[in-house]
């Protein structure tokens, strides 16, 4: 598919995903790296309760809260 056709189809709201090769797609600044963190039992229990209340995993809530805090910290600088 030529770029002009792709742009035209995209601009008119047509589905252009079939024309994309996503096999090598990357998400900038989203590379994952595993870390180990030790938490006291009370903190794990509180995290699990809150995660259950929100219907998410413990890992998800930790990531969201850390991201919120880092964004807040960056905006205060």
C-alpha positions in Angstrom: 0.0 0.0 0.0 1.4 3.4 -1.0 1.7 6.1 1.7 -0.9 8.4 0.1 -3.4 5.6 0.1 -2.6 4.6 3.7 -2.9 8.3 4.8 -6.2 8.7 2.9 -7.7 5.5 4.3 -6.5 6.4 7.9 -7.9 10.0 7.6 -11.3 8.7 6.4 -11.5 6.3 9.4 -10.9 3.0 7.6 -9.1 0.2 9.4 -5.5 0.3 8.3 -4.1 -2.3 10.7 -3.8 -5.0 8.0 -1.3 -2.8 6.2 1.0 -2.5 9.3 3.8 -4.9 10.2 3.7 -4.9 14.0 6.2 -7.8 14.4 9.0 -5.4 15.2 6.9 -2.7 16.9 8.3 -1.3 20.2 6.9 0.9 22.9 9.5 3.7 23.6 10.5 3.9 27.3 8.3 0.9 28.1 11.1 -1.8 28.2 10.5 -3.8 31.3 13.1 -4.7 33.9 12.5 -7.0 36.8 13.4 -5.8 40.3 12.9 -7.4 43.7 11.5 -5.5 46.6 10.9 -6.7 50.1 7.8 -5.4 51.9 6.7 -6.1 55.4 3.7 -8.4 55.9 1.3 -5.6 56.9 2.1 -3.7 53.7 1.5 -6.8 51.5 -1.8 -7.4 53.2 -2.9 -3.7 52.7 -1.8 -3.9 49.0 -3.7 -7.1 48.5 -6.9 -5.6 50.1 -6.7 -2.5 47.9 -5.9 -4.5 44.8 -8.8 -6.8 45.5 -11.1 -3.8 46.1 -10.1 -2.3 42.7 -10.1 -5.7 40.9 -6.4 -5.5 39.9 -3.3 -7.4 40.7 -0.9 -6.4 43.5 1.8 -5.7 40.8 -0.6 -3.4 38.9 -1.4 -1.3 41.9 2.2 -1.0 42.9 3.1 0.2 39.3 0.2 2.6 39.2 1.0 4.1 42.6 4.7 4.4 41.8 4.0 6.0 38.5 1.6 8.5 40.1 4.2 9.4 42.7 7.0 9.8 40.1 4.8 12.0 37.9 3.8 14.1 41.0 7.4 14.4 42.0 8.5 15.4 38.4 5.7 18.1 38.2 6.9 19.6 41.5 10.4 20.3 40.2 
